Amino acid sequence: MKSILDFKVKVLQKDGSKNSLLDSVAVEEPLEIRLSVAGFTLRVATTMRTPGNDEELALGFLWSEGVIRETESIQSVKRSTDPRLEVSENVIICLLYTSDAADERSNVDLAGRR
């Protein structure tokens, strides 16, 4: 998915004349962030972004919202492969270990208690 596209735009000059030219514009598309734990998946948020570094954006969002407190709780981060989705590259799924598995890996459960 490209983050910059060339579009033909109409330009109105100061003298009132019109012409057209190619202009590079940043693409903005939605990114749906999903969280998956113990076989359950839920939509956490949808944000607008310029495509690129989507996995990092999703993890940063989940970290800033306090959903992820320890990197050891993250099992994987991947794009959706759901064939029912119209644009699956706009959906990121963060798979977390269950509380028990996170405790075993880092002595911290998903709520951040020690």
N, C-alpha and C positions, 0 to 999 in steps of 0.2 A: 504494500500500500504506500503510495507516494505521499509525501508531506507538502510538496510544492507542485502546483500544476500551472500550465500556461493557458490563459483564457483570452479570447478575442474580446476586447472592450471598445466601446464607443467613447471617443474623447471630444468634448466640446471646447474649442479654443477660445481665447479671450476675444478674438475678432468675430465670434459667432459661427465660424466654420466648424464642420464636423469631419472627423476621420476615425479610423479604427486602427488598433495596434494590438500586438500580443503583450500581455502583462503577466508576470509571475505572481501568483497569490498563494498564501498559506492555506492548506486544507484544514478544516475543522470538522471533526466527526465525534459522535458520542462513543464513550467507552463504558461498558457495563462491567462492574466489578462484582464478582460472586465469591462467596465463601463456602467451602465444603468441609464438613466435619462429620465423621462417623456415618457416612452415607447420606447425609442431608445436605442439600445445597440451597443457599438462599441469596437473593440479590441484595447487595449491601448498598450500592450507589451507582448512579450513572453520572458521568462528568463529561464535559466537552474537552477535547484535546486535539493537538496536531499529532497525527499518527507517528509513532516511533517511541521506543523505550517504554512500551505499554506495561510490561511486567514490573519494571521499576516504579512506574507511576502508581500502579495498583498496590504494590507493597508499601510504598511511601504513604499512600492514603490510609491504608489499614493501620500502619504504625502510628501516624499522627492522630488517628481516631481512638487509639488505645486498644484496638482489636488484637493486634500482635504486640506482644511485649518482649518476646525472646525469639531470636532467629531459629532456635532449636524446635519451635512449634510448627515451623513451615516444612511441609512434606514436599510440595511442588507448586510451581506457578506456571500455568500454561494457557494457551488460547483454547477456546471451546472448539470442539469438533462435532458439535450437534448438527446433523444435516437438516434439521427443521428450521434452523436459524437462517434468515435471509443474508446477513453479513456476520458470519461467525468470527471474523478477525476483530470485531468490535466488542468481543466478550472475553474477559480474562477470569479464570477460575484459580483461586488460591486454595489449595488443599492443605488443611492443617491436621496434625496428629490429634487424636482424641486426648482428653485431659489426662487419662492414665498413661498414654504413650508419651505425652509431653513431660509428665512428672518423671517417668523413667529416664527420659533423655536429658532433662535439665533441672530437675527438682523444682520446677515451676509449672503450675497448671495454667489453663488458658485465662483465668481471671487474674493471674499475676500474684497469687498467694504463695508464700514459701512454706 
